[in-house]
Amino acid sequence: MSILIKNGHVVFPDKVEKADILIEGGKIAKICAKIAPKTVGDDLSGAPVEIIDAKGKHVFAGFIDMHCHLRDPGFTYKEDIESGSNAAAAGGFTTICCMPNTNPVLDNAQLCEYVRYTPIWGAEVFPIGAITKGQKGEELAEMGLMAKAGAVAFSDDGMPVENGGLMKLALEYADTHGLLLISHCEDRSISGGGVVNEGYHSTVSGLRGISRAAEESMVARDIILAETVGARIHIAHVSTKGSVELIRQVKKRGARVTCETCPHYFSATDKEILSYNTNAKINPPLREDSDVAAIIEGLKDGTIDVIATDHAPHHADEKNREFDFAPFGTSGFETAFAVGYTYLVKPGHITLSELSRLMSTSPAKILGLESIGVGQIAEGARADIAVVDLKKVYTVDAQKLVSKGKNCVFDGWELSGTIVGVITVAGIVAREQP
């Protein structure tokens, strides 16, 4: 089937321009001001044509999430590959990369193949393999074999590699084989037992705080190691102004460091914990106003390369308990774009093209997925598309999320930017948020 998207405002890397897009064979065949429907499918094949009228809408390259949790295998009551893929597509994502903290851990080629080739109907799924066997931080996993089985990066997310010597060895191995390590930066000897950001709101709430030093000290260690080895490293879910500054300085020295932040770190603060709402229990924790300002500045000046979701779905029974005992994490696929548009683009911090770069072009480049044509709107690229109504304002209702995980910190928030349609490798996903 050929697909013709007409009358949309297409978001390119350097501009937004009204144009039509013709899709044939799963690829973008033509982009120009006007494409007449009668010119499509004129060959003898008689292929049917699906026409999508995007008048008044914006057309983006499908978003790429390089940091999410699908809980499969082992915790499929929270999420599974199919439900996560569908939830991601509902949020405009066409490619997602899932972390290895499953049961069993994604630390071998067979499990990576299971994730990579499980049938899906939404966003395409790539596994991120573990750096160490069982995420135990004792012995390197077989990263080379996992890469051949489809893993696009490696991380012990949730269980940081605490042994500096082992992390250095992992970086050396990864550099030799052209692999990417993603570091969950947390010194657990500092953060141990904490549940929220250490500061005024932890004091008044009586909840045990996590010092920003837990994140920043590990960021410093890992960027120094990467700079020493000359290897690439990607720092996950940056949340503090100190981390932003550390990364800014090492980038100026030419180190091969990239990083990401998440929507909740540029839109929410630790004030959310004052109601003891466990959906606001996130790791790293929500920080303070000054950190939010620093994250936004880092997105503006290019210090921060990517917006990822850290989508962390949990069962309602797990979150509906005392704050200290509830698990960390928020469901993030279906609100990520709207939060980015509402809190970054509408206030004038960044442009639509820059938001597209942070959510599509940059993660594709970092992960090496440009070679398969994702993360861009260009002739010859893969037809991964998200159509968005920027004018539509809605109130988030967590119970209506496609994800199994209804634990969303943005529940009840008013956001602008509604996903109205998605085209993925699996086909057309019709979607309009409530």
C-alpha positions in Angstrom: 0.0 0.0 0.0 1.1 3.5 -0.8 0.4 6.2 1.8 0.0 9.9 0.9 0.1 12.5 3.8 -1.3 15.7 2.5 -1.4 19.3 3.8 0.8 18.8 6.9 3.4 21.1 8.3 6.5 19.0 8.1 9.1 19.4 10.8 12.5 19.2 9.2 15.9 19.5 11.0 16.2 23.2 10.1 12.7 24.4 9.3 8.9 23.7 9.4 7.3 23.7 6.0 4.0 22.8 4.5 4.4 19.7 2.3 3.0 16.4 1.1 4.8 13.1 1.8 4.4 10.1 -0.4 5.3 6.7 1.2 5.8 3.6 -0.9 7.2 0.3 0.2 7.6 1.5 3.8 9.9 4.4 2.7 9.5 8.0 2.0 9.4 8.2 -1.8 8.8 11.9 -2.4 8.4 15.2 -0.4 7.1 18.3 -2.2 4.6 21.1 -1.9 1.8 19.2 -3.7 1.4 15.6 -4.7 -1.8 14.8 -6.6 -3.4 11.5 -5.5 -4.0 10.5 -9.1 -0.2 10.3 -9.7 0.2 7.6 -7.0 0.0 4.0 -8.0 -0.3 4.7 -11.7 1.8 1.6 -12.5 0.2 -1.7 -13.4 0.3 -3.0 -9.8 -2.9 -1.0 -9.0 -1.7 -0.7 -5.4 -4.3 0.9 -3.1 -3.5 4.4 -1.8 -4.2 5.5 1.8 -4.6 9.2 2.0 -4.1 11.0 5.3 -5.2 14.6 5.5 -2.9 16.3 8.0 -4.3 19.8 7.5 -3.6 21.9 10.5 -1.4 19.2 11.9 2.4 18.8 12.2 4.3 15.8 10.8 7.4 14.7 12.7 9.9 11.9 12.2 8.8 9.1 14.5 10.3 9.6 18.0 13.0 7.3 19.3 13.2 6.3 23.0 16.6 5.1 23.9 15.8 4.3 27.5 12.7 2.4 28.6 11.6 -0.6 30.5 9.3 -3.2 29.1 9.6 -5.7 32.0 9.6 -8.7 29.7 10.6 -11.4 30.5 9.8 -11.9 34.1 7.5 -9.0 35.1 4.9 -9.0 32.4 2.1 -8.1 34.9 3.7 -4.6 34.8 4.3 -4.4 31.0 5.2 -6.7 28.2 6.8 -6.2 24.8 3.5 -6.0 22.9 1.8 -3.7 25.4 4.9 -1.5 25.7 5.3 -1.3 21.9 1.6 -0.2 21.6 1.9 2.3 24.4 5.0 3.8 22.7 3.3 4.1 19.4 0.4 5.9 21.2 3.0 8.5 22.3 4.4 8.9 18.8 7.4 6.7 19.2 8.3 4.4 16.3 11.5 2.9 17.8 12.2 2.1 21.4 15.1 0.5 23.2 14.5 -1.5 26.4 16.8 -1.8 29.4 18.0 -5.2 30.6 16.7 -5.3 34.2 14.3 -8.1 33.6 14.1 -11.6 35.0 16.2 -13.2 33.7 18.5 -10.3 32.9 19.1 -9.5 29.2 22.7 -10.6 29.4 23.0 -13.1 26.6 22.3 -13.4 22.8 19.3 -15.7 23.2 17.3 -13.2 25.4 18.3 -10.3 23.1 16.9 -12.3 20.2 13.7 -12.9 22.2 13.2 -9.2 22.7 14.2 -8.2 19.2 12.0 -10.7 17.3 8.8 -10.9 19.4 6.0 -9.8 17.1 4.8 -6.3 17.6 2.1 -4.0 16.2 3.4 -0.7 17.4 6.9 0.8 17.8 9.9 -1.3 16.8 11.8 -2.7 19.8 15.6 -3.1 20.2 17.2 -4.6 23.3 19.8 -3.0 25.4 22.0 -5.7 26.8 23.6 -5.8 30.3 27.2 -4.8 30.8 27.8 -7.4 33.4 26.4 -10.9 33.8 23.2 -10.8 35.8 23.8 -7.1 36.4 25.9 -8.2 39.4 28.9 -6.0 38.5 31.4 -8.9 38.8 32.0 -10.2 35.3 31.5 -8.7 31.8 28.6 -10.1 29.8 29.2 -11.3 26.2 28.5 -7.9 24.6 29.8 -8.8 21.2 27.4 -11.7 20.8 24.5 -9.6 22.1 25.3 -6.9 19.5 25.1 -9.6 16.8 21.7 -10.6 18.2 20.3 -7.1 17.9 21.4 -5.2 21.0 22.0 -1.5 20.2 23.7 -0.6 23.4 24.7 -1.9 26.9 23.8 -0.8 30.4 23.4 -2.1 33.9 20.6 0.4 34.4 19.2 0.4 37.9 22.3 -1.5 39.1 25.3 0.8 38.3 28.7 -0.8 37.7 30.3 0.2 41.0 33.7 -1.3 40.4 35.7 1.4 38.6 38.2 -1.0 37.2 35.5 -3.2 35.7 33.8 -0.2 34.1 37.1 0.9 32.6 37.5 -2.6 31.2 34.0 -2.5 29.8 34.7 0.8 28.1 37.9 -0.5 26.5 36.1 -3.6 25.2 33.2 -1.5 23.9 35.6 0.9 22.2 37.4 -1.9 20.5 34.2 -3.4 19.1 32.4 -0.1 18.3 29.7 -0.6 21.0 28.0 2.0 23.2 27.7 1.9 27.0 24.9 3.7 28.8 25.7 4.6 32.4 23.2 4.7 35.2 25.1 7.1 37.4 24.4 6.4 41.0 26.8 5.8 43.9 24.5 3.6 46.0 26.7 3.9 49.1 25.6 7.6 49.0 22.0 7.1 47.9 21.3 4.0 49.9 17.9 4.1 51.6 16.9 7.4 50.2 13.6 7.8 48.4 13.4 11.5 47.3 15.8 14.4 46.6 17.7 15.6 49.7 16.6 19.1 50.5 13.9 21.3 51.9 11.0 19.1 50.8 12.6 15.9 52.0 13.0 17.6 55.4 9.4 18.8 55.7 7.9 15.6 54.4 10.0 13.4 56.7 11.1 11.3 53.7 14.8 10.2 53.5 16.7 12.2 51.0 19.1 11.2 48.2 22.0 13.6 47.8 22.8 14.9 44.4 26.3 13.8 45.1 25.2 10.2 44.5 24.6 11.1 40.8 27.3 13.7 40.3 30.2 11.7 41.8 29.4 8.8 39.4 29.0 11.1 36.4 32.4 12.5 37.2 33.9 9.0 37.5 32.5 7.6 34.3 33.2 10.6 32.1 36.8 10.7 33.4 37.1 7.0 32.6 35.6 7.5 29.1 37.9 10.4 28.4 40.9 8.4 29.6 40.1 5.4 27.4 38.9 7.5 24.5 35.7 5.6 24.4 32.1 6.6 23.9 29.8 6.8 26.9 26.2 7.9 27.2 25.0 9.2 30.6 21.4 8.2 31.4 18.7 10.4 33.0 20.7 13.4 34.0 18.8 15.3 36.7 21.0 17.8 38.5 22.6 21.1 37.6 26.0 19.7 38.8 25.8 16.8 36.3 24.9 19.2 33.5 28.0 21.3 34.2 30.3 18.3 34.5 29.1 17.0 31.1 29.3 20.5 29.5 33.0 20.8 30.6 34.1 17.4 29.4 32.4 18.0 26.0 34.3 21.2 25.6 37.5 19.1 26.0 36.4 16.9 23.1 35.5 13.7 25.1 33.1 11.3 23.4 30.3 11.8 25.9 26.6 12.1 25.2 23.7 12.3 27.6 20.0 12.3 28.0 17.4 13.7 30.4 13.7 12.9 30.8 10.5 15.0 30.6 9.9 14.9 34.3 13.3 16.5 35.0 12.5 19.7 33.0 8.9 20.0 34.1 8.4 18.8 37.6 10.2 19.3 41.0 10.3 17.6 44.3 7.3 19.6 45.4 5.3 16.7 43.9 6.3 14.5 46.9 4.5 16.7 49.5 1.3 14.9 48.8 3.1 11.6 49.2 2.1 10.7 45.7 4.2 7.5 44.9 4.0 8.2 41.2 6.5 11.0 42.0 8.9 8.5 43.4 11.5 8.3 40.6 15.2 7.4 40.4 17.0 9.7 40.1 14.5 11.7 42.1 12.7 14.8 41.1 15.0 17.8 42.0 14.6 21.5 42.6 13.7 24.6 40.6 17.4 25.4 40.0 18.0 21.9 38.6 15.0 22.2 36.2 16.4 25.5 35.0 19.8 23.9 34.4 18.3 21.0 32.6 16.5 23.4 30.3 19.7 25.4 29.7 21.5 22.1 28.9 18.9 21.2 26.3 19.1 24.7 24.8 22.9 24.8 24.5 23.4 21.2 23.3 25.0 19.8 26.4 22.1 17.4 26.7 21.7 15.4 23.5 18.5 13.4 23.9 15.1 13.4 25.6 14.3 9.8 26.7 11.4 8.6 28.8 12.8 6.1 31.3 9.3 4.6 30.9 9.1 2.5 34.1 5.6 0.9 34.4 4.5 -0.7 37.7 1.3 -2.5 38.8 -1.1 -0.3 40.8 -0.8 -2.5 43.9 3.0 -1.8 44.0 2.6 1.9 43.9 -0.5 2.0 46.2 1.5 1.6 49.4 3.7 3.6 51.8 6.1 5.9 50.0 9.2 4.2 51.4 8.2 0.8 50.1 6.7 1.8 46.6 9.0 1.1 43.6 10.7 3.9 41.8 9.4 4.9 38.3 6.8 6.7 36.2 5.0 5.6 33.0 6.3 8.0 30.3 5.7 6.9 26.7 2.3 8.6 26.2 3.1 12.0 27.7 6.7 12.6 26.6 6.1 14.6 23.5 3.3 16.7 25.0 5.5 17.6 28.0 8.3 18.5 25.7 6.1 20.7 23.6 4.3 22.3 26.6 7.4 23.0 28.7 10.1 23.6 26.2 8.6 24.8 22.9 5.6 26.8 24.0 7.7 28.9 26.4 10.2 29.5 23.7 13.2 27.6 25.1 13.6 25.5 21.9 12.0 25.2 18.5 9.9 22.3 17.0 12.9 21.3 14.9 15.1 21.2 18.0 12.5 19.1 19.9 12.5 16.7 16.9 16.3 16.5 17.0 16.2 15.7 20.7 13.6 13.0 20.3 14.4 11.6 16.9 17.6 12.6 15.0 20.0 12.6 17.9 19.1 9.2 19.5 19.2 7.6 16.0 22.7 9.0 15.5 24.0 8.0 18.9 22.6 4.4 18.6 23.8 4.0 15.0 20.3 3.6 13.7 20.7 6.2 11.0 21.9 3.4 8.7 18.4 1.9 8.6 16.9 5.3 7.8 15.1 6.1 11.1 15.0 9.4 12.9 14.6 11.6 9.9 12.1 12.9 7.3 13.9 12.7 4.0 13.4 11.0 0.7 14.7 7.4 0.9 14.4 7.3 4.7 12.2 4.8 6.4 8.6 6.0 6.8 8.5 6.3 10.6 6.1 9.2 11.1 4.2 10.9 13.9 1.3 13.2 13.1 0.5 15.7 15.9 -2.2 18.2 16.6 -0.3 21.0 18.5 -3.4 23.0 19.2 -5.3 20.3 21.1 -5.0 20.7 24.9 -5.9 17.7 27.1 -5.8 16.6 30.7 -3.8 13.5 31.3 -5.9 10.6 32.7 -3.6 7.8 33.7 -6.3 5.3 33.7 -6.7 5.8 30.0 -3.1 5.1 29.2 -2.4 2.2 26.7 0.4 1.1 28.9 -0.3 -1.5 31.6 1.5 1.0 33.9 -0.9 3.7 35.1 1.7 5.1 37.4 2.1 8.5 35.7 3.5 11.5 37.5 1.7 13.7 35.0 -1.8 12.4 35.9 -4.1 15.3 36.0 -1.7 17.7 34.3 -3.0 19.8 31.3 -0.8 19.4 28.3 -0.7 20.6 24.7 0.1 18.4 21.7 -1.9 15.3 20.8 -0.7 12.4 18.8 -3.3 11.8 16.1 -1.6 9.2 14.0 1.6 7.1 13.7 3.2 5.2 10.9 5.6 2.5 12.1 7.4 -0.4 10.5 4.3 -2.5 11.5 1.9 -0.2 9.7 -0.5 2.7 10.5 -1.4 3.1 14.1 -4.5 5.3 14.5 -4.2 7.3 17.8 -5.8 10.3 19.4 -5.2 10.8 23.1 -8.3 11.5 25.3 
